[in-house]
């Protein structure tokens, strides 16, 4: 279990809480929220589709929606991997 988590469950939990606190504070300082980020991404995709690229819009929404989950998880995994 420790190998999978990258440490003891308690230490991983403490690190996740600390990183969440830092990210939350930075986002609050920058006046950002997850719904705002998502809406910005959707507006960007819609601006591209305004050019008449319906397929690009659909694929772009899929990429952005997936990236909202994948990128933070990847970043967390890289942060934990760098500590080894």
PyMOL Python script that loads the backbone (N, CA, C, O; Angstrom):
from pymol import cmd

cmd.read_pdbstr("""\
ATOM      1  N   UNK A   1       0.821  -1.190   0.000  1.00  0.00           N
ATOM      2  CA  UNK A   1       0.000   0.000   0.000  1.00  0.00           C
ATOM      3  C   UNK A   1       0.866   1.255   0.000  1.00  0.00           C
ATOM      4  O   UNK A   1       0.582   2.217  -0.713  1.00  0.00           O
ATOM      5  N   UNK A   2       1.924   1.235   0.807  1.00  0.00           N
ATOM      6  CA  UNK A   2       2.795   2.406   0.878  1.00  0.00           C
ATOM      7  C   UNK A   2       3.500   2.667  -0.445  1.00  0.00           C
ATOM      8  O   UNK A   2       3.695   3.818  -0.837  1.00  0.00           O
ATOM      9  N   UNK A   3       3.879   1.596  -1.131  1.00  0.00           N
ATOM     10  CA  UNK A   3       4.552   1.777  -2.420  1.00  0.00           C
ATOM     11  C   UNK A   3       3.604   2.406  -3.430  1.00  0.00           C
ATOM     12  O   UNK A   3       4.007   3.283  -4.194  1.00  0.00           O
ATOM     13  N   UNK A   4       2.345   1.967  -3.442  1.00  0.00           N
ATOM     14  CA  UNK A   4       1.352   2.513  -4.354  1.00  0.00           C
ATOM     15  C   UNK A   4       1.087   3.983  -4.054  1.00  0.00           C
ATOM     16  O   UNK A   4       0.997   4.795  -4.974  1.00  0.00           O
ATOM     17  N   UNK A   5       0.961   4.330  -2.785  1.00  0.00           N
ATOM     18  CA  UNK A   5       0.654   5.713  -2.395  1.00  0.00           C
ATOM     19  C   UNK A   5       1.879   6.619  -2.440  1.00  0.00           C
ATOM     20  O   UNK A   5       1.737   7.836  -2.556  1.00  0.00           O
ATOM     21  N   UNK A   6       3.071   6.051  -2.351  1.00  0.00           N
ATOM     22  CA  UNK A   6       4.282   6.872  -2.329  1.00  0.00           C
ATOM     23  C   UNK A   6       4.697   7.229  -0.922  1.00  0.00           C
ATOM     24  O   UNK A   6       5.466   8.170  -0.724  1.00  0.00           O
ATOM     25  N   UNK A   7       4.213   6.509   0.044  1.00  0.00           N
ATOM     26  CA  UNK A   7       4.534   6.757   1.445  1.00  0.00           C
ATOM     27  C   UNK A   7       3.427   6.198   2.302  1.00  0.00           C
ATOM     28  O   UNK A   7       2.509   5.540   1.812  1.00  0.00           O
ATOM     29  N   UNK A   8       3.526   6.469   3.599  1.00  0.00           N
ATOM     30  CA  UNK A   8       2.480   5.978   4.486  1.00  0.00           C
ATOM     31  C   UNK A   8       1.186   6.738   4.199  1.00  0.00           C
ATOM     32  O   UNK A   8       1.229   7.905   3.808  1.00  0.00           O
ATOM     33  N   UNK A   9       0.042   6.090   4.387  1.00  0.00           N
ATOM     34  CA  UNK A   9      -1.231   6.759   4.094  1.00  0.00           C
ATOM     35  C   UNK A   9      -1.398   8.085   4.828  1.00  0.00           C
ATOM     36  O   UNK A   9      -1.931   9.040   4.262  1.00  0.00           O
ATOM     37  N   UNK A  10      -0.954   8.155   6.070  1.00  0.00           N
ATOM     38  CA  UNK A  10      -1.099   9.395   6.831  1.00  0.00           C
ATOM     39  C   UNK A  10      -0.236  10.509   6.249  1.00  0.00           C
ATOM     40  O   UNK A  10      -0.688  11.648   6.133  1.00  0.00           O
ATOM     41  N   UNK A  11       1.012  10.183   5.880  1.00  0.00           N
ATOM     42  CA  UNK A  11       1.880  11.228   5.316  1.00  0.00           C
ATOM     43  C   UNK A  11       1.378  11.684   3.945  1.00  0.00           C
ATOM     44  O   UNK A  11       1.479  12.865   3.611  1.00  0.00           O
ATOM     45  N   UNK A  12       0.841  10.764   3.153  1.00  0.00           N
ATOM     46  CA  UNK A  12       0.278  11.136   1.852  1.00  0.00           C
ATOM     47  C   UNK A  12      -0.935  12.036   2.054  1.00  0.00           C
ATOM     48  O   UNK A  12      -1.108  13.024   1.340  1.00  0.00           O
ATOM     49  N   UNK A  13      -1.769  11.696   3.021  1.00  0.00           N
ATOM     50  CA  UNK A  13      -2.942  12.516   3.319  1.00  0.00           C
ATOM     51  C   UNK A  13      -2.527  13.918   3.752  1.00  0.00           C
ATOM     52  O   UNK A  13      -3.119  14.902   3.309  1.00  0.00           O
ATOM     53  N   UNK A  14      -1.525  14.018   4.603  1.00  0.00           N
ATOM     54  CA  UNK A  14      -1.044  15.326   5.049  1.00  0.00           C
ATOM     55  C   UNK A  14      -0.499  16.121   3.870  1.00  0.00           C
ATOM     56  O   UNK A  14      -0.781  17.313   3.751  1.00  0.00           O
ATOM     57  N   UNK A  15       0.272  15.486   3.000  1.00  0.00           N
ATOM     58  CA  UNK A  15       0.808  16.182   1.818  1.00  0.00           C
ATOM     59  C   UNK A  15      -0.309  16.657   0.894  1.00  0.00           C
ATOM     60  O   UNK A  15      -0.266  17.782   0.396  1.00  0.00           O
ATOM     61  N   UNK A  16      -1.310  15.803   0.663  1.00  0.00           N
ATOM     62  CA  UNK A  16      -2.426  16.204  -0.196  1.00  0.00           C
ATOM     63  C   UNK A  16      -3.191  17.380   0.404  1.00  0.00           C
ATOM     64  O   UNK A  16      -3.587  18.296  -0.318  1.00  0.00           O
ATOM     65  N   UNK A  17      -3.398  17.360   1.700  1.00  0.00           N
ATOM     66  CA  UNK A  17      -4.084  18.484   2.351  1.00  0.00           C
ATOM     67  C   UNK A  17      -3.252  19.750   2.225  1.00  0.00           C
ATOM     68  O   UNK A  17      -3.798  20.815   1.940  1.00  0.00           O
ATOM     69  N   UNK A  18      -1.949  19.660   2.431  1.00  0.00           N
ATOM     70  CA  UNK A  18      -1.080  20.831   2.331  1.00  0.00           C
ATOM     71  C   UNK A  18      -1.056  21.394   0.907  1.00  0.00           C
ATOM     72  O   UNK A  18      -1.167  22.604   0.714  1.00  0.00           O
ATOM     73  N   UNK A  19      -0.913  20.520  -0.081  1.00  0.00           N
ATOM     74  CA  UNK A  19      -0.911  20.972  -1.477  1.00  0.00           C
ATOM     75  C   UNK A  19      -2.262  21.560  -1.839  1.00  0.00           C
ATOM     76  O   UNK A  19      -2.328  22.570  -2.540  1.00  0.00           O
ATOM     77  N   UNK A  20      -3.341  20.944  -1.372  1.00  0.00           N
ATOM     78  CA  UNK A  20      -4.674  21.480  -1.635  1.00  0.00           C
ATOM     79  C   UNK A  20      -4.843  22.866  -1.023  1.00  0.00           C
ATOM     80  O   UNK A  20      -5.454  23.749  -1.625  1.00  0.00           O
ATOM     81  N   UNK A  21      -4.304  23.051   0.167  1.00  0.00           N
ATOM     82  CA  UNK A  21      -4.359  24.359   0.823  1.00  0.00           C
ATOM     83  C   UNK A  21      -3.615  25.412   0.009  1.00  0.00           C
ATOM     84  O   UNK A  21      -4.121  26.515  -0.196  1.00  0.00           O
ATOM     85  N   UNK A  22      -2.407  25.068  -0.458  1.00  0.00           N
ATOM     86  CA  UNK A  22      -1.627  26.016  -1.259  1.00  0.00           C
ATOM     87  C   UNK A  22      -2.326  26.362  -2.576  1.00  0.00           C
ATOM     88  O   UNK A  22      -2.407  27.530  -2.954  1.00  0.00           O
ATOM     89  N   UNK A  23      -2.829  25.339  -3.268  1.00  0.00           N
ATOM     90  CA  UNK A  23      -3.511  25.568  -4.543  1.00  0.00           C
ATOM     91  C   UNK A  23      -4.789  26.361  -4.321  1.00  0.00           C
ATOM     92  O   UNK A  23      -5.095  27.275  -5.088  1.00  0.00           O
ATOM     93  N   UNK A  24      -5.536  26.020  -3.282  1.00  0.00           N
ATOM     94  CA  UNK A  24      -6.760  26.754  -2.977  1.00  0.00           C
ATOM     95  C   UNK A  24      -6.485  28.204  -2.648  1.00  0.00           C
ATOM     96  O   UNK A  24      -7.217  29.090  -3.087  1.00  0.00           O
ATOM     97  N   UNK A  25      -5.429  28.459  -1.873  1.00  0.00           N
ATOM     98  CA  UNK A  25      -5.069  29.838  -1.528  1.00  0.00           C
ATOM     99  C   UNK A  25      -4.643  30.617  -2.770  1.00  0.00           C
ATOM    100  O   UNK A  25      -5.025  31.775  -2.942  1.00  0.00           O
ATOM    101  N   UNK A  26      -3.853  29.981  -3.635  1.00  0.00           N
ATOM    102  CA  UNK A  26      -3.412  30.654  -4.862  1.00  0.00           C
ATOM    103  C   UNK A  26      -4.599  30.951  -5.771  1.00  0.00           C
ATOM    104  O   UNK A  26      -4.685  32.034  -6.349  1.00  0.00           O
ATOM    105  N   UNK A  27      -5.506  29.997  -5.898  1.00  0.00           N
ATOM    106  CA  UNK A  27      -6.670  30.216  -6.755  1.00  0.00           C
ATOM    107  C   UNK A  27      -7.567  31.315  -6.179  1.00  0.00           C
ATOM    108  O   UNK A  27      -8.121  32.118  -6.929  1.00  0.00           O
ATOM    109  N   UNK A  28      -7.713  31.355  -4.853  1.00  0.00           N
ATOM    110  CA  UNK A  28      -8.504  32.408  -4.235  1.00  0.00           C
ATOM    111  C   UNK A  28      -7.835  33.763  -4.444  1.00  0.00           C
ATOM    112  O   UNK A  28      -8.510  34.750  -4.736  1.00  0.00           O
ATOM    113  N   UNK A  29      -6.518  33.816  -4.296  1.00  0.00           N
ATOM    114  CA  UNK A  29      -5.775  35.053  -4.511  1.00  0.00           C
ATOM    115  C   UNK A  29      -5.952  35.547  -5.952  1.00  0.00           C
ATOM    116  O   UNK A  29      -6.094  36.747  -6.187  1.00  0.00           O
ATOM    117  N   UNK A  30      -5.942  34.625  -6.904  1.00  0.00           N
ATOM    118  CA  UNK A  30      -6.103  34.975  -8.313  1.00  0.00           C
ATOM    119  C   UNK A  30      -7.572  35.090  -8.716  1.00  0.00           C
ATOM    120  O   UNK A  30      -7.883  35.325  -9.884  1.00  0.00           O
ATOM    121  N   UNK A  31      -8.469  34.925  -7.749  1.00  0.00           N
ATOM    122  CA  UNK A  31      -9.915  35.019  -7.963  1.00  0.00           C
ATOM    123  C   UNK A  31     -10.375  34.015  -9.025  1.00  0.00           C
ATOM    124  O   UNK A  31     -11.148  34.349  -9.923  1.00  0.00           O
ATOM    125  N   UNK A  32      -9.885  32.787  -8.902  1.00  0.00           N
ATOM    126  CA  UNK A  32     -10.248  31.706  -9.824  1.00  0.00           C
ATOM    127  C   UNK A  32     -11.020  30.638  -9.070  1.00  0.00           C
ATOM    128  O   UNK A  32     -10.809  30.425  -7.876  1.00  0.00           O
ATOM    129  N   UNK A  33     -11.897  29.985  -9.768  1.00  0.00           N
ATOM    130  CA  UNK A  33     -12.597  28.839  -9.195  1.00  0.00           C
ATOM    131  C   UNK A  33     -12.698  27.773 -10.278  1.00  0.00           C
ATOM    132  O   UNK A  33     -12.630  28.098 -11.463  1.00  0.00           O
ATOM    133  N   UNK A  34     -12.859  26.505  -9.897  1.00  0.00           N
ATOM    134  CA  UNK A  34     -12.974  25.452 -10.911  1.00  0.00           C
ATOM    135  C   UNK A  34     -14.078  25.717 -11.922  1.00  0.00           C
ATOM    136  O   UNK A  34     -13.850  25.505 -13.113  1.00  0.00           O
ATOM    137  N   UNK A  35     -15.282  26.178 -11.511  1.00  0.00           N
ATOM    138  CA  UNK A  35     -16.294  26.473 -12.534  1.00  0.00           C
ATOM    139  C   UNK A  35     -15.862  27.593 -13.493  1.00  0.00           C
ATOM    140  O   UNK A  35     -16.185  27.556 -14.681  1.00  0.00           O
ATOM    141  N   UNK A  36     -15.130  28.586 -12.968  1.00  0.00           N
ATOM    142  CA  UNK A  36     -14.631  29.657 -13.841  1.00  0.00           C
ATOM    143  C   UNK A  36     -13.642  29.113 -14.869  1.00  0.00           C
ATOM    144  O   UNK A  36     -13.682  29.486 -16.041  1.00  0.00           O
ATOM    145  N   UNK A  37     -12.758  28.230 -14.417  1.00  0.00           N
ATOM    146  CA  UNK A  37     -11.783  27.635 -15.341  1.00  0.00           C
ATOM    147  C   UNK A  37     -12.491  26.811 -16.409  1.00  0.00           C
ATOM    148  O   UNK A  37     -12.141  26.873 -17.587  1.00  0.00           O
ATOM    149  N   UNK A  38     -13.479  26.046 -15.991  1.00  0.00           N
ATOM    150  CA  UNK A  38     -14.222  25.233 -16.947  1.00  0.00           C
ATOM    151  C   UNK A  38     -14.962  26.119 -17.942  1.00  0.00           C
ATOM    152  O   UNK A  38     -14.938  25.853 -19.144  1.00  0.00           O
ATOM    153  N   UNK A  39     -15.610  27.157 -17.458  1.00  0.00           N
ATOM    154  CA  UNK A  39     -16.348  28.063 -18.350  1.00  0.00           C
ATOM    155  C   UNK A  39     -15.403  28.763 -19.322  1.00  0.00           C
ATOM    156  O   UNK A  39     -15.751  28.961 -20.486  1.00  0.00           O
ATOM    157  N   UNK A  40     -14.221  29.136 -18.861  1.00  0.00           N
ATOM    158  CA  UNK A  40     -13.237  29.741 -19.764  1.00  0.00           C
ATOM    159  C   UNK A  40     -12.832  28.773 -20.861  1.00  0.00           C
ATOM    160  O   UNK A  40     -12.702  29.158 -22.023  1.00  0.00           O
ATOM    161  N   UNK A  41     -12.635  27.524 -20.490  1.00  0.00           N
ATOM    162  CA  UNK A  41     -12.270  26.509 -21.479  1.00  0.00           C
ATOM    163  C   UNK A  41     -13.404  26.314 -22.480  1.00  0.00           C
ATOM    164  O   UNK A  41     -13.157  26.181 -23.679  1.00  0.00           O
ATOM    165  N   UNK A  42     -14.648  26.296 -21.996  1.00  0.00           N
ATOM    166  CA  UNK A  42     -15.792  26.122 -22.882  1.00  0.00           C
ATOM    167  C   UNK A  42     -15.921  27.324 -23.817  1.00  0.00           C
ATOM    168  O   UNK A  42     -16.198  27.160 -25.005  1.00  0.00           O
ATOM    169  N   UNK A  43     -15.721  28.528 -23.285  1.00  0.00           N
ATOM    170  CA  UNK A  43     -15.773  29.736 -24.139  1.00  0.00           C
ATOM    171  C   UNK A  43     -14.708  29.685 -25.224  1.00  0.00           C
ATOM    172  O   UNK A  43     -14.956  30.086 -26.361  1.00  0.00           O
ATOM    173  N   UNK A  44     -13.519  29.192 -24.874  1.00  0.00           N
ATOM    174  CA  UNK A  44     -12.445  29.079 -25.862  1.00  0.00           C
ATOM    175  C   UNK A  44     -12.845  28.133 -26.982  1.00  0.00           C
ATOM    176  O   UNK A  44     -12.660  28.430 -28.162  1.00  0.00           O
ATOM    177  N   UNK A  45     -13.397  26.989 -26.595  1.00  0.00           N
ATOM    178  CA  UNK A  45     -13.830  26.018 -27.599  1.00  0.00           C
ATOM    179  C   UNK A  45     -14.937  26.613 -28.462  1.00  0.00           C
ATOM    180  O   UNK A  45     -14.947  26.424 -29.678  1.00  0.00           O
ATOM    181  N   UNK A  46     -15.870  27.331 -27.836  1.00  0.00           N
ATOM    182  CA  UNK A  46     -16.958  27.948 -28.601  1.00  0.00           C
ATOM    183  C   UNK A  46     -16.443  29.011 -29.560  1.00  0.00           C
ATOM    184  O   UNK A  46     -16.995  29.175 -30.648  1.00  0.00           O
ATOM    185  N   UNK A  47     -15.400  29.733 -29.178  1.00  0.00           N
ATOM    186  CA  UNK A  47     -14.846  30.735 -30.089  1.00  0.00           C
ATOM    187  C   UNK A  47     -14.236  30.067 -31.323  1.00  0.00           C
ATOM    188  O   UNK A  47     -14.310  30.604 -32.428  1.00  0.00           O
ATOM    189  N   UNK A  48     -13.640  28.904 -31.127  1.00  0.00           N
ATOM    190  CA  UNK A  48     -13.094  28.157 -32.263  1.00  0.00           C
ATOM    191  C   UNK A  48     -14.234  27.670 -33.153  1.00  0.00           C
ATOM    192  O   UNK A  48     -14.143  27.726 -34.380  1.00  0.00           O
ATOM    193  N   UNK A  49     -15.304  27.193 -32.524  1.00  0.00           N
ATOM    194  CA  UNK A  49     -16.416  26.681 -33.320  1.00  0.00           C
ATOM    195  C   UNK A  49     -17.149  27.793 -34.041  1.00  0.00           C
ATOM    196  O   UNK A  49     -17.856  27.537 -35.015  1.00  0.00           O
ATOM    197  N   UNK A  50     -16.991  29.031 -33.576  1.00  0.00           N
ATOM    198  CA  UNK A  50     -17.575  30.150 -34.283  1.00  0.00           C
ATOM    199  C   UNK A  50     -17.005  30.274 -35.688  1.00  0.00           C
ATOM    200  O   UNK A  50     -17.582  30.928 -36.556  1.00  0.00           O
ATOM    201  N   UNK A  51     -15.871  29.640 -35.891  1.00  0.00           N
ATOM    202  CA  UNK A  51     -15.255  29.636 -37.212  1.00  0.00           C
ATOM    203  C   UNK A  51     -15.856  28.555 -38.110  1.00  0.00           C
ATOM    204  O   UNK A  51     -15.481  28.420 -39.275  1.00  0.00           O
ATOM    205  N   UNK A  52     -16.783  27.796 -37.559  1.00  0.00           N
ATOM    206  CA  UNK A  52     -17.462  26.773 -38.351  1.00  0.00           C
ATOM    207  C   UNK A  52     -16.875  25.392 -38.232  1.00  0.00           C
ATOM    208  O   UNK A  52     -17.164  24.530 -39.062  1.00  0.00           O
ATOM    209  N   UNK A  53     -16.074  25.158 -37.242  1.00  0.00           N
ATOM    210  CA  UNK A  53     -15.448  23.851 -37.069  1.00  0.00           C
ATOM    211  C   UNK A  53     -16.212  23.043 -36.027  1.00  0.00           C
ATOM    212  O   UNK A  53     -15.789  22.968 -34.873  1.00  0.00           O
ATOM    213  N   UNK A  54     -17.323  22.443 -36.415  1.00  0.00           N
ATOM    214  CA  UNK A  54     -18.155  21.702 -35.477  1.00  0.00           C
ATOM    215  C   UNK A  54     -17.417  20.511 -34.885  1.00  0.00           C
ATOM    216  O   UNK A  54     -17.530  20.252 -33.687  1.00  0.00           O
ATOM    217  N   UNK A  55     -16.677  19.795 -35.685  1.00  0.00           N
ATOM    218  CA  UNK A  55     -15.932  18.639 -35.196  1.00  0.00           C
ATOM    219  C   UNK A  55     -14.833  19.075 -34.240  1.00  0.00           C
ATOM    220  O   UNK A  55     -14.592  18.428 -33.221  1.00  0.00           O
ATOM    221  N   UNK A  56     -14.172  20.167 -34.571  1.00  0.00           N
ATOM    222  CA  UNK A  56     -13.123  20.688 -33.696  1.00  0.00           C
ATOM    223  C   UNK A  56     -13.724  21.040 -32.338  1.00  0.00           C
ATOM    224  O   UNK A  56     -13.095  20.829 -31.301  1.00  0.00           O
ATOM    225  N   UNK A  57     -14.935  21.573 -32.349  1.00  0.00           N
ATOM    226  CA  UNK A  57     -15.599  21.938 -31.093  1.00  0.00           C
ATOM    227  C   UNK A  57     -15.809  20.709 -30.228  1.00  0.00           C
ATOM    228  O   UNK A  57     -15.487  20.723 -29.040  1.00  0.00           O
ATOM    229  N   UNK A  58     -16.342  19.653 -30.811  1.00  0.00           N
ATOM    230  CA  UNK A  58     -16.623  18.447 -30.042  1.00  0.00           C
ATOM    231  C   UNK A  58     -15.338  17.831 -29.481  1.00  0.00           C
ATOM    232  O   UNK A  58     -15.264  17.489 -28.301  1.00  0.00           O
ATOM    233  N   UNK A  59     -14.345  17.698 -30.334  1.00  0.00           N
ATOM    234  CA  UNK A  59     -13.081  17.107 -29.894  1.00  0.00           C
ATOM    235  C   UNK A  59     -12.417  18.008 -28.855  1.00  0.00           C
ATOM    236  O   UNK A  59     -11.878  17.522 -27.861  1.00  0.00           O
ATOM    237  N   UNK A  60     -12.456  19.299 -29.081  1.00  0.00           N
ATOM    238  CA  UNK A  60     -11.877  20.245 -28.131  1.00  0.00           C
ATOM    239  C   UNK A  60     -12.542  20.167 -26.764  1.00  0.00           C
ATOM    240  O   UNK A  60     -11.862  20.223 -25.740  1.00  0.00           O
ATOM    241  N   UNK A  61     -13.857  20.038 -26.740  1.00  0.00           N
ATOM    242  CA  UNK A  61     -14.554  19.903 -25.458  1.00  0.00           C
ATOM    243  C   UNK A  61     -14.156  18.614 -24.757  1.00  0.00           C
ATOM    244  O   UNK A  61     -13.993  18.598 -23.537  1.00  0.00           O
ATOM    245  N   UNK A  62     -13.998  17.540 -25.511  1.00  0.00           N
ATOM    246  CA  UNK A  62     -13.577  16.282 -24.909  1.00  0.00           C
ATOM    247  C   UNK A  62     -12.179  16.423 -24.311  1.00  0.00           C
ATOM    248  O   UNK A  62     -11.920  15.967 -23.197  1.00  0.00           O
ATOM    249  N   UNK A  63     -11.290  17.054 -25.058  1.00  0.00           N
ATOM    250  CA  UNK A  63      -9.915  17.223 -24.588  1.00  0.00           C
ATOM    251  C   UNK A  63      -9.890  18.085 -23.333  1.00  0.00           C
ATOM    252  O   UNK A  63      -9.226  17.741 -22.355  1.00  0.00           O
ATOM    253  N   UNK A  64     -10.598  19.189 -23.356  1.00  0.00           N
ATOM    254  CA  UNK A  64     -10.587  20.098 -22.205  1.00  0.00           C
ATOM    255  C   UNK A  64     -11.235  19.446 -20.991  1.00  0.00           C
ATOM    256  O   UNK A  64     -10.720  19.558 -19.879  1.00  0.00           O
ATOM    257  N   UNK A  65     -12.346  18.777 -21.193  1.00  0.00           N
ATOM    258  CA  UNK A  65     -13.014  18.108 -20.081  1.00  0.00           C
ATOM    259  C   UNK A  65     -12.102  17.050 -19.474  1.00  0.00           C
ATOM    260  O   UNK A  65     -11.985  16.954 -18.253  1.00  0.00           O
ATOM    261  N   UNK A  66     -11.463  16.267 -20.313  1.00  0.00           N
ATOM    262  CA  UNK A  66     -10.530  15.256 -19.809  1.00  0.00           C
ATOM    263  C   UNK A  66      -9.319  15.874 -19.139  1.00  0.00           C
ATOM    264  O   UNK A  66      -8.843  15.369 -18.122  1.00  0.00           O
ATOM    265  N   UNK A  67      -8.814  16.972 -19.708  1.00  0.00           N
ATOM    266  CA  UNK A  67      -7.628  17.624 -19.164  1.00  0.00           C
ATOM    267  C   UNK A  67      -7.883  18.219 -17.784  1.00  0.00           C
ATOM    268  O   UNK A  67      -6.963  18.310 -16.972  1.00  0.00           O
ATOM    269  N   UNK A  68      -9.113  18.622 -17.513  1.00  0.00           N
ATOM    270  CA  UNK A  68      -9.432  19.163 -16.195  1.00  0.00           C
ATOM    271  C   UNK A  68      -9.213  18.121 -15.104  1.00  0.00           C
ATOM    272  O   UNK A  68      -8.982  18.479 -13.950  1.00  0.00           O
ATOM    273  N   UNK A  69      -9.283  16.857 -15.447  1.00  0.00           N
ATOM    274  CA  UNK A  69      -9.038  15.787 -14.488  1.00  0.00           C
ATOM    275  C   UNK A  69      -7.618  15.244 -14.629  1.00  0.00           C
ATOM    276  O   UNK A  69      -6.923  15.044 -13.633  1.00  0.00           O
ATOM    277  N   UNK A  70      -7.194  15.006 -15.866  1.00  0.00           N
ATOM    278  CA  UNK A  70      -5.924  14.328 -16.120  1.00  0.00           C
ATOM    279  C   UNK A  70      -4.721  15.180 -15.719  1.00  0.00           C
ATOM    280  O   UNK A  70      -3.800  14.668 -15.082  1.00  0.00           O
ATOM    281  N   UNK A  71      -4.706  16.441 -16.067  1.00  0.00           N
ATOM    282  CA  UNK A  71      -3.530  17.282 -15.813  1.00  0.00           C
ATOM    283  C   UNK A  71      -3.251  17.446 -14.321  1.00  0.00           C
ATOM    284  O   UNK A  71      -2.105  17.269 -13.908  1.00  0.00           O
ATOM    285  N   UNK A  72      -4.245  17.776 -13.492  1.00  0.00           N
ATOM    286  CA  UNK A  72      -3.929  17.861 -12.056  1.00  0.00           C
ATOM    287  C   UNK A  72      -3.466  16.529 -11.466  1.00  0.00           C
ATOM    288  O   UNK A  72      -2.555  16.502 -10.639  1.00  0.00           O
ATOM    289  N   UNK A  73      -4.084  15.432 -11.883  1.00  0.00           N
ATOM    290  CA  UNK A  73      -3.650  14.126 -11.385  1.00  0.00           C
ATOM    291  C   UNK A  73      -2.230  13.817 -11.835  1.00  0.00           C
ATOM    292  O   UNK A  73      -1.432  13.299 -11.054  1.00  0.00           O
ATOM    293  N   UNK A  74      -1.910  14.129 -13.081  1.00  0.00           N
ATOM    294  CA  UNK A  74      -0.552  13.901 -13.594  1.00  0.00           C
ATOM    295  C   UNK A  74       0.445  14.741 -12.804  1.00  0.00           C
ATOM    296  O   UNK A  74       1.515  14.259 -12.433  1.00  0.00           O
ATOM    297  N   UNK A  75       0.088  16.003 -12.550  1.00  0.00           N
ATOM    298  CA  UNK A  75       0.978  16.882 -11.807  1.00  0.00           C
ATOM    299  C   UNK A  75       1.213  16.348 -10.399  1.00  0.00           C
ATOM    300  O   UNK A  75       2.346  16.351  -9.917  1.00  0.00           O
ATOM    301  N   UNK A  76       0.162  15.893  -9.741  1.00  0.00           N
ATOM    302  CA  UNK A  76       0.324  15.311  -8.408  1.00  0.00           C
ATOM    303  C   UNK A  76       1.207  14.073  -8.445  1.00  0.00           C
ATOM    304  O   UNK A  76       2.063  13.890  -7.580  1.00  0.00           O
ATOM    305  N   UNK A  77       1.001  13.222  -9.444  1.00  0.00           N
ATOM    306  CA  UNK A  77       1.827  12.024  -9.555  1.00  0.00           C
ATOM    307  C   UNK A  77       3.287  12.391  -9.775  1.00  0.00           C
ATOM    308  O   UNK A  77       4.175  11.760  -9.202  1.00  0.00           O
ATOM    309  N   UNK A  78       3.542  13.394 -10.590  1.00  0.00           N
ATOM    310  CA  UNK A  78       4.926  13.819 -10.837  1.00  0.00           C
ATOM    311  C   UNK A  78       5.542  14.419  -9.583  1.00  0.00           C
ATOM    312  O   UNK A  78       6.718  14.188  -9.300  1.00  0.00           O
ATOM    313  N   UNK A  79       4.756  15.190  -8.825  1.00  0.00           N
ATOM    314  CA  UNK A  79       5.269  15.768  -7.580  1.00  0.00           C
ATOM    315  C   UNK A  79       5.654  14.673  -6.597  1.00  0.00           C
ATOM    316  O   UNK A  79       6.695  14.746  -5.944  1.00  0.00           O
ATOM    317  N   UNK A  80       4.800  13.653  -6.500  1.00  0.00           N
ATOM    318  CA  UNK A  80       5.106  12.564  -5.583  1.00  0.00           C
ATOM    319  C   UNK A  80       6.267  11.722  -6.090  1.00  0.00           C
ATOM    320  O   UNK A  80       7.057  11.234  -5.282  1.00  0.00           O
ATOM    321  N   UNK A  81       6.396  11.538  -7.385  1.00  0.00           N
ATOM    322  CA  UNK A  81       7.487  10.757  -7.957  1.00  0.00           C
ATOM    323  C   UNK A  81       8.827  11.478  -7.779  1.00  0.00           C
ATOM    324  O   UNK A  81       9.866  10.836  -7.623  1.00  0.00           O
ATOM    325  N   UNK A  82       8.797  12.803  -7.803  1.00  0.00           N
ATOM    326  CA  UNK A  82      10.035  13.580  -7.667  1.00  0.00           C
ATOM    327  C   UNK A  82      10.618  13.474  -6.253  1.00  0.00           C
ATOM    328  O   UNK A  82      11.805  13.732  -6.053  1.00  0.00           O
ATOM    329  N   UNK A  83       9.822  13.111  -5.312  1.00  0.00           N
ATOM    330  CA  UNK A  83      10.264  13.031  -3.929  1.00  0.00           C
ATOM    331  C   UNK A  83      11.037  11.749  -3.613  1.00  0.00           C
ATOM    332  O   UNK A  83      11.603  11.626  -2.528  1.00  0.00           O
ATOM    333  N   UNK A  84      11.067  10.799  -4.542  1.00  0.00           N
ATOM    334  CA  UNK A  84      11.759   9.526  -4.292  1.00  0.00           C
ATOM    335  C   UNK A  84      13.246   9.704  -4.342  1.00  0.00           C
ATOM    336  O   UNK A  84      13.990   8.741  -4.156  1.00  0.00           O
TER     337      UNK A  84
END
""", "prot")
cmd.dss("prot")
cmd.show_as("cartoon", "prot")
cmd.util.cbc("prot")
cmd.orient("prot")
